[in-house]
Amino acid sequence: MTREEEIDEAVLFIRNLFAAVDKGSSIDSSEVDTMMERLVFIDGQLPELDLEYASRLSQFEKIVGHRWEWQYHPRMIMQGTFPLDELPDHVRDILKQKYYQDSCC
């Protein structure tokens, strides 16, 4: 499988998971872990996908990250404690406005 095909497969999985969450379907932790791994794998190549995830942080706030990538720390982001400088440029301003309103950094 080519990298492009792997990215396409990852995007399809992530979007299907987003759709399931939006419909109120329950998802298990392994599906969420797979989504996180695939978001990290894509690594900002599709900024719109990161923005979709960023807009749904509250749906994934119970995730306890075992890796440091920002996608694994929705609760820290929502609390305004995840380092802003470690958020990708394409989501930083949106997340800063929403969760870091009183932060100076």
Secondary structure, DSSP 8 states (H G I E B T S, - for coil): --HHHHHHHHHHHHHHHHHHHHTT----HHHHHHHHHHHHHHTTSSHHHHHHHHHTGGGGTT---SS-SGGG-HHHHHTT-S-GGGS-HHHHHHHHHHH-TT---
